């Protein structure tokens, strides 16, 4: 009888401990982080690991310049403990939603606030006559430079501690080292491209940070804009063809949102190869590192 009593006591104690454990886990759910687009989201996921739940708003492969959130997306953003955005006008279709969430008290981290922003310079394919894309406009394509992404990682660490109570000191140090290594790897790879061949013509103004970091010249763009949603005129195309010929450009890189027919026509008329470049979507492994290696390989192989 005494043995049965002891066994019953043990079982009740274990049940109580299990209940308390469940209550503890449900009372402290993981923090919710929403990142606006996939490439920045990849870095955030590398940084926080399983310490928080990371949701990407814009599906990978869709154009961040034009995507608009659904009602469910809006709800997720407004319930987030922290929203991480690119800024500089990249999330054009989300701006109203993000503004409302910010006004409602949702905490935000704007990545471009923590980097050295690049501004469009003369001769980079953006006509000064375009009132929406004047020379000196800030370039939102900050993910094209690993060291710029490193600056964001460094800024995120104290923000996660302050706003979410997450200590990611070791992950931050590790990711910084990986981004330094990636930068060296990209530099070593493009070293195979002769300086005279380091001339870029792209779908739209997306490669500025890459060009600035690795000493390439931006000759022109098919769509004269920082956004893939702008339109191209006959005069713009005529100027681009002349720039390609005058600079002896070796390849024309097309991107998401670039008309294949227009790119092919320019290639045919100038005798220059047209090469596809994936600048706005992660590869199948969802890794920023693979993304940058792929872009570097395509550019190097086309221009060397």
Secondary structure per residue as TSV (DSSP state, phi and psi in degrees):
chain	resnum	aa	ss	phi	psi
A	1	X	-	360.0	-44.2
A	2	X	H	-62.5	-39.0
A	3	X	H	-62.9	-40.7
A	4	X	H	-64.1	-38.4
A	5	X	H	-63.4	-44.5
A	6	X	H	-62.3	-44.1
A	7	X	H	-61.5	-42.5
A	8	X	H	-63.0	-40.0
A	9	X	H	-62.2	-44.3
A	10	X	H	-61.7	-44.2
A	11	X	H	-64.0	-41.8
A	12	X	H	-64.0	-41.1
A	13	X	H	-62.7	-44.8
A	14	X	H	-62.9	-39.6
A	15	X	H	-63.6	-42.1
A	16	X	H	-64.3	-41.5
A	17	X	H	-63.5	-40.3
A	18	X	H	-63.2	-41.4
A	19	X	H	-63.5	-44.8
A	20	X	H	-62.6	-39.1
A	21	X	H	-63.1	-43.6
A	22	X	H	-63.6	-42.2
A	23	X	H	-62.8	-38.5
A	24	X	H	-64.6	-43.1
A	25	X	H	-70.3	-36.1
A	26	X	H	-76.0	-23.9
A	27	X	H	-82.2	-12.5
A	28	X	S	-129.6	68.4
A	29	X	-	-68.3	160.2
A	30	X	-	-63.8	146.6
A	31	X	E	-66.3	148.9
A	32	X	E	-105.5	121.5
A	33	X	E	-116.3	129.6
A	34	X	E	-111.0	127.5
A	35	X	E	-113.4	137.4
A	36	X	S	-68.0	-41.9
A	37	X	S	-134.2	163.0
A	38	X	H	-66.7	-38.1
A	39	X	H	-68.7	-46.1
A	40	X	H	-64.6	-36.7
A	41	X	H	-62.2	-34.1
A	42	X	H	-61.1	-42.8
A	43	X	H	-66.7	-41.5
A	44	X	H	-62.9	-42.7
A	45	X	H	-63.0	-40.4
A	46	X	H	-61.1	-33.5
A	47	X	H	-77.5	-45.2
A	48	X	H	-92.6	-20.0
A	49	X	T	58.0	-129.6
A	50	X	T	-97.7	15.7
A	51	X	S	-79.8	-13.4
A	52	X	E	-152.8	162.2
A	53	X	E	-93.4	121.0
A	54	X	E	-109.4	122.9
A	55	X	E	-114.6	133.6
A	56	X	E	-98.2	126.9
A	57	X	S	-74.0	-58.8
A	58	X	S	-81.7	117.6
A	59	X	-	-57.0	140.9
A	60	X	T	-57.9	132.4
A	61	X	T	98.2	-13.5
A	62	X	S	-93.1	153.8
A	63	X	-	-74.4	115.9
A	64	X	T	-65.1	-20.0
A	65	X	T	-69.3	-25.5
A	66	X	T	-125.3	-12.0
A	67	X	-	-62.2	138.6
A	68	X	-	-118.6	138.9
A	69	X	-	-76.2	150.7
A	70	X	-	-84.1	176.4
A	71	X	H	-61.0	-38.9
A	72	X	H	-65.5	-41.3
A	73	X	H	-60.9	-42.6
A	74	X	H	-62.5	-41.9
A	75	X	H	-63.2	-42.6
A	76	X	H	-61.9	-42.1
A	77	X	H	-62.7	-44.2
A	78	X	H	-72.4	-19.0
A	79	X	H	-96.5	-2.7
A	80	X	-	-69.6	147.3
A	81	X	S	-76.8	-26.2
A	82	X	E	-155.9	133.6
A	83	X	E	-110.0	129.4
A	84	X	E	-111.1	118.5
A	85	X	E	-119.2	161.9
A	86	X	-	-77.9	-52.2
A	87	X	-	86.7	-173.1
A	88	X	T	61.6	27.3
A	89	X	T	81.9	6.0
A	90	X	T	-62.6	-45.5
A	91	X	T	-86.9	59.0
A	92	X	G	-55.0	-46.2
A	93	X	G	-74.3	-11.5
A	94	X	G	-103.1	-5.6
A	95	X	H	-56.2	-43.1
A	96	X	H	-63.5	-45.7
A	97	X	H	-61.2	-44.2
A	98	X	H	-66.7	-38.7
A	99	X	H	-64.3	-43.1
A	100	X	H	-63.3	-44.0
A	101	X	H	-62.0	-41.9
A	102	X	H	-63.2	-42.8
A	103	X	H	-66.6	-24.7
A	104	X	T	-84.3	1.5
A	105	X	T	98.2	4.3
A	106	X	-	-67.1	137.2
A	107	X	-	-78.4	137.8
A	108	X	E	-125.5	148.6
A	109	X	E	-127.6	117.9
A	110	X	E	-101.6	109.8
A	111	X	G	-57.8	-40.1
A	112	X	G	-69.8	-9.6
A	113	X	G	-73.7	-12.6
A	114	X	G	-117.4	20.8
A	115	X	S	-129.4	171.9
A	116	X	-	-87.3	104.6
A	117	X	-	-71.5	136.2
A	118	X	-	-92.8	139.3
A	119	X	B	-114.9	146.8
A	120	X	-	-64.9	130.9
A	121	X	-	-105.0	172.4
A	122	X	T	-65.4	148.2
A	123	X	T	77.4	19.4
A	124	X	S	-109.6	19.0
A	125	X	S	92.9	-4.6
A	126	X	-	-101.0	109.3
A	127	X	-	-69.5	136.0
A	128	X	T	-68.9	-12.5
A	129	X	T	-80.8	-11.1
A	130	X	-	-82.3	111.6
A	131	X	T	-64.8	-23.7
A	132	X	T	-90.4	-13.7
A	133	X	S	-135.9	57.2
A	134	X	-	-69.9	154.8
A	135	X	T	-56.8	139.3
A	136	X	T	96.5	1.9
A	137	X	-	-69.8	142.7
A	138	X	B	-71.8	137.9
A	139	X	-	-89.5	119.9
A	140	X	-	-85.7	-4.5
A	141	X	-	-84.3	60.1
A	142	X	G	-72.1	-18.5
A	143	X	G	-75.9	-5.3
A	144	X	G	-80.1	5.6
A	145	X	-	-134.6	115.9
A	146	X	H	-58.9	-32.8
A	147	X	H	-75.7	-27.5
A	148	X	H	-67.2	-40.1
A	149	X	H	-65.2	-33.4
A	150	X	H	-62.5	-40.3
A	151	X	H	-60.0	-36.7
A	152	X	H	-68.4	-42.2
A	153	X	H	-59.3	-45.2
A	154	X	H	-60.8	-39.3
A	155	X	H	-73.9	-29.3
A	156	X	H	-70.9	-34.5
A	157	X	H	-54.5	-55.0
A	158	X	H	-67.4	-27.8
A	159	X	H	-67.6	-40.5
A	160	X	H	-64.6	-37.3
A	161	X	H	-68.9	-44.8
A	162	X	H	-67.6	-48.4
A	163	X	H	-90.2	-29.5
A	164	X	H	-120.4	-8.3
A	165	X	-	69.3	27.3
A	166	X	-	-101.4	122.3
A	167	X	-	-93.6	106.9
A	168	X	-	-120.0	34.8
A	169	X	H	-57.8	-48.0
A	170	X	H	-68.4	-40.3
A	171	X	H	-63.7	-37.4
A	172	X	H	-62.9	-48.0
A	173	X	H	-60.1	-42.4
A	174	X	H	-64.9	-44.3
A	175	X	H	-69.3	-36.1
A	176	X	H	-58.2	-44.7
A	177	X	H	-63.4	-39.7
A	178	X	H	-65.0	-39.6
A	179	X	H	-70.1	-35.3
A	180	X	H	-61.6	-43.5
A	181	X	H	-65.1	-39.9
A	182	X	H	-63.4	-42.4
A	183	X	H	-58.2	-44.3
A	184	X	H	-65.0	-40.3
A	185	X	H	-62.5	-43.9
A	186	X	H	-63.5	-45.1
A	187	X	H	-60.7	-42.2
A	188	X	H	-66.4	-36.6
A	189	X	H	-69.0	-47.0
A	190	X	H	-74.2	-8.7
A	191	X	T	-61.0	-20.1
A	192	X	T	-73.6	-13.5
A	193	X	S	-89.4	118.9
A	194	X	-	-58.3	148.1
A	195	X	G	-57.5	-37.1
A	196	X	G	-65.9	-19.4
A	197	X	G	-97.2	-2.4
A	198	X	-	-82.6	65.0
A	199	X	E	-128.5	126.2
A	200	X	E	-112.0	130.5
A	201	X	E	-122.0	121.6
A	202	X	E	-126.6	176.0
A	203	X	S	-63.1	-50.3
A	204	X	S	-143.7	-176.5
A	205	X	S	-74.5	78.8
A	206	X	-	-121.6	-12.2
A	207	X	-	-106.3	17.0
A	208	X	H	-62.3	-43.8
A	209	X	H	-67.8	-37.3
A	210	X	H	-63.3	-47.9
A	211	X	H	-61.8	-41.9
A	212	X	H	-64.2	-41.2
A	213	X	H	-72.5	-39.5
A	214	X	H	-112.8	19.0
A	215	X	T	62.5	52.9
A	216	X	-	-109.6	155.7
A	217	X	E	-101.0	131.9
A	218	X	E	-88.2	108.1
A	219	X	E	-84.7	-39.9
A	220	X	E	175.7	175.5
A	221	X	E	-136.0	152.6
A	222	X	S	-71.4	-45.1
A	223	X	S	-102.1	110.6
A	224	X	-	-74.8	72.2
A	225	X	S	-163.5	160.7
A	226	X	S	-80.0	-12.2
A	227	X	S	-111.9	144.4
A	228	X	T	-73.7	-6.3
A	229	X	T	-92.7	-1.9
A	230	X	-	-74.9	166.8
A	231	X	-	-106.9	157.8
A	232	X	-	-113.9	141.8
A	233	X	-	-105.2	165.2
A	234	X	H	-61.5	-37.8
A	235	X	H	-65.0	-40.7
A	236	X	H	-61.2	-44.2
A	237	X	H	-66.1	-38.8
A	238	X	H	-63.2	-42.2
A	239	X	H	-65.7	-37.9
A	240	X	H	-66.5	-44.0
A	241	X	H	-58.5	-42.9
A	242	X	H	-64.2	-41.6
A	243	X	H	-63.9	-39.3
A	244	X	H	-62.5	-44.8
A	245	X	H	-70.6	-43.3
A	246	X	H	-64.0	-33.0
A	247	X	T	-96.7	1.7
A	248	X	T	52.7	49.6
A	249	X	-	-67.1	137.7
A	250	X	-	-90.6	-22.0
A	251	X	E	-155.8	149.8
A	252	X	E	-111.0	123.0
A	253	X	E	-100.2	121.3
A	254	X	E	-96.4	154.0
A	255	X	-	-134.6	179.0
A	256	X	T	-56.8	129.8
A	257	X	T	92.6	-8.3
A	258	X	-	-87.7	133.7
A	259	X	-	-66.9	118.5
A	260	X	H	-59.2	-36.1
A	261	X	H	-65.6	-42.3
A	262	X	H	-66.1	-44.3
A	263	X	H	-61.1	-43.0
A	264	X	H	-64.4	-40.9
A	265	X	H	-62.0	-42.8
A	266	X	H	-64.7	-43.1
A	267	X	H	-61.3	-44.0
A	268	X	H	-64.2	-40.6
A	269	X	H	-75.1	-23.7
A	270	X	H	-104.7	-11.1
A	271	X	T	73.5	26.5
A	272	X	-	-111.6	139.2
A	273	X	E	-65.6	142.5
A	274	X	E	-103.9	126.2
A	275	X	E	-126.2	133.7
A	276	X	E	-80.0	135.2
A	277	X	-	-129.3	123.6
A	278	X	-	-93.7	98.4
A	279	X	-	-104.9	-8.4
A	280	X	S	-126.0	13.2
A	281	X	S	-145.2	144.2
A	282	X	-	-77.0	153.1
A	283	X	-	-72.3	-176.5
A	284	X	T	-60.1	-30.2
A	285	X	T	-84.1	1.3
A	286	X	-	57.3	30.0
A	287	X	-	-105.1	129.0
A	288	X	H	-61.9	-34.1
A	289	X	H	-68.0	-42.5
A	290	X	H	-65.4	-40.0
A	291	X	H	-54.2	-51.1
A	292	X	H	-68.3	-38.0
A	293	X	H	-63.5	-40.6
A	294	X	H	-63.5	-46.5
A	295	X	H	-62.0	-44.4
A	296	X	H	-61.8	-42.1
A	297	X	H	-64.4	-43.1
A	298	X	H	-62.8	-46.4
A	299	X	H	-63.0	-46.8
A	300	X	H	-62.8	-46.6
A	301	X	H	-65.3	-32.6
A	302	X	H	-77.6	-28.4
A	303	X	H	-106.3	-18.0
A	304	X	-	-77.5	360.0
